[in-house]
Amino acid sequence: MCTLGTPELGVGAIENFNNPSGSVFSITDLADATTLSTRGARITVSMQAMCTSLHRVEISSDGDGLWRVGGATVPLGIADAVPYRAVLFWAAEESSFDAQAQTRQVHRMEALVGHPATGEMLLQFEIQAGETNAGFGVPLVAGDYSDVLRVTLEVQ
């Protein structure tokens, strides 16, 4: 049996994020007002977890990055997606998940845990300032950006 609790704001750095609303975590300002490129952002999310046997944990992204909602054609030299990194700490293991934001597609990472575990699972989410799908420091096209990042815990 495996259980995974509701995500909450964890102990650690929080930068450029609004207070969470349920399981939705939103960035305050994705674009820098001066450079028009990506502002850095980071947050630590905590979830209580338990698995009573060998298990696997999966991180998946619906879009492999933050993509502009309703993505119409974007002019050359303008970005419409933002890569990010999520690092999962669970059962004395660390797993990194890199959303590249090059092609809008489902992206998954799986880690096998060879023993039962219980306690706090941490997910550290980070966007580097200036990172975009069109190159470092490229301006972002205006709009709303989103992705769905899922954490799944299940028996092997």
Salt bridges, closest charged atoms under 4 A:
GLU15 OE1 - ARG42 NE 3.93
ASP29 OD2 - ARG39 NH1 3.39
GLU58 OE1 - ARG56 NH1 3.30
GLU58 OE2 - ARG108 NE 3.56
ASP62 OD1 - ARG150 NH1 2.43
ASP98 OD1 - ARG85 NE 2.65
GLU110 OE1 - ARG56 NH1 2.66
GLU126 OE2 - ARG42 NH2 2.99
GLU154 OE2 - ARG56 NH2 2.53
